[in-house]
Amino acid sequence: MEIRKAVTKDSSEIATVHVNSWRTTYQSLIPDDYLASLDVQIREARWRKSLEEGNTIFVIVNDENKIVGFANGGKNRNKNYHYDSELYAIYLLEEAQKQGGGKQLIGQIAEHLLEEGFQSMLVWVLNGNPAAHFYEHFLPARIAEEEVTIGGKTLKETAFGWDDLNLLLTNK
């Protein structure tokens, strides 16, 4: 597997990974009708716009040069916490999980954020997400828990944080 920066033409594959990973990862947490309603074309338009605006997204491609995962991050959107950056998304297709790609992606995001002048990072993880242990491997602090409504269902999500992105990189 290889990691590279995404380009605009990747937006369709990124959207497909996004929708399919939600459907497999959150199938027991989020209502089925909501997951079924996720639209690849709508997601593609959002990811295309993000790339056109200059946002950095990293993709992981398999041996057939197919995108099987992606991640992005940037300035922390939640001013209630002191972390200056945020991991916005990291998703891998089910068949690409548990092969080291997620660790590579989070490392790439951390390195990119450091290059952009950020020092710390926060990520929100839906409680019950079977991949939650993935983040714990990197030894984050458990920061907060908040409610979020998805598909008409109220769920909880936990914020994990790293005060020093360099420490996150040493734990990958």
N, C-alpha and C positions, 0 to 999 in steps of 0.2 A: 504494500500500500504506500501511496505517496500523498503528501500534503502540498497544496499550492493555494495561491490566492485565487479567488473566484473572479471570473469575468462575466460580463452581462449575459453572454449566451448560455451560461450555467444556470440561469434563474429557473428554468423549467425543471431541471434535475434536482436543484435545491428544493423547490416546492414539492416535488414528488417525495423526496426523502422526508421533508417536514410533515406532510400529511400521513404518509405511511408509518413513520415512527410514532406519531401521536396515536394512530389507530392501534398499534401493537402495544405500545408502552402503557397507555392510559385506558385500555379496554375495560378494566375492572373498576376504574375510578370515575371516569367521565361518562355521562349518559351516552348510550349507543347511538341515539338519533343525532346527537351533536357531532359525534365522531364521523358518522355517515355523511353529515352535511358539509364536512370540510371539503373545500373546492381547490383543486390543484391550480386552476387558472387564476383564481383570486390570489392565492399565495404567490404564484409566479409573478403576477403584476407587482406585488409588494416587494418581493426580493429583487426584481429588475429595477424598480425605482430606487431601492436602497443602494444597489450597486452603481446606478447612474449618478446618484448623489455623492459617490466617492467613498461610501462606507466599505470597510474591509471585512470580507467574509473569507474564511479558510475552508477549503473542501478537502475531503480525503477521497482519493480515487483508487479503485481496485486494479487488478492486473489487466482487465478489459477496458480500462480508462473510463469506467462508469463511476459517477459520484455515489458514494455509499454513506457519506456523513458530511456534516458541516458545523461550523461554530462561528459566532461573532460576539463582539463585545465593544464597549466604549465607556463613555462618561456615565457614572452612576445616575440613574433617573430618579432615585428616591432620596430626597434630601434629609430624611429622618435619620440616616446612618452616615457615619464619618468616612466610609469607604469612597475613594475617588473614582473607581471604575466598577463596571458590572459585566459579568458574563451574561449576555442576553439570551443566547441559545446555543445548545450543543445537542445535536441529534444524529444518531446513526441508525441505519436500517438494522432490523433485528439480526439478519444474517451476518452483519459486520461487527456486531458487538462482541466483547470479551476477546478481542484480538489485539489490543493495544492501541487501536486507532483513537479512542477517546482520550487516552493519556497524551498521545501526540498532539491532538487538537487543543486540549486545554493548555498544554505547554506552549504551543504556538501562539495562542491567544495571550497568555501571560507575557511572553517575550515581546509580542507586538505592543501590548499596553505599556510595558516598560519603555520601549523605544519611543512611544508617544508621550512619555513623561508621567505616566500614572505610577502609583506606588502600591496601592492596595486594591482588592477586588471583592465584590459581593456577588452571590448568585442565589436566586430563589428556586427552591425545589418543592414540587408538589408532594405533600405528605402521602405516603403509600406508593410513591414512585418506586418500582422495583430496582431502579438504578441509583437510588439515593446513596447506597453504600459506596458507589463510585467516587463521590465527592469526599467522603470521609477518609478515603485512602490518602488524600492530600493534606490531612490534618487541619481542617478549617475550624474556626470558632463558630459555635452555634449562636447566632445573633438575635433572632426574633422569630416569631410565628404570627402570621396574619391570615385572615380569611379572604378568600377569593371566590367569586361565583363564575362557574363555567357551565354552559348549557343548562342554566336554571338550578344547578346544584351548588350548594355552598360547601367549599372545601377549605382545607388549611394548607398553607405552604410555609416552609421554613427557609430563613435566610442563613446562609453560611458565608463566612468572610475570612479573608486572609489579610492581615495588617501589612504584610510584606510579600509582594509578588515573588521576590527572590527566594523566599522560603518555600513557596508553593513549587517553584521549579526544582528545588533540591529534593522535594518529596515525590516527584513524578517518576 
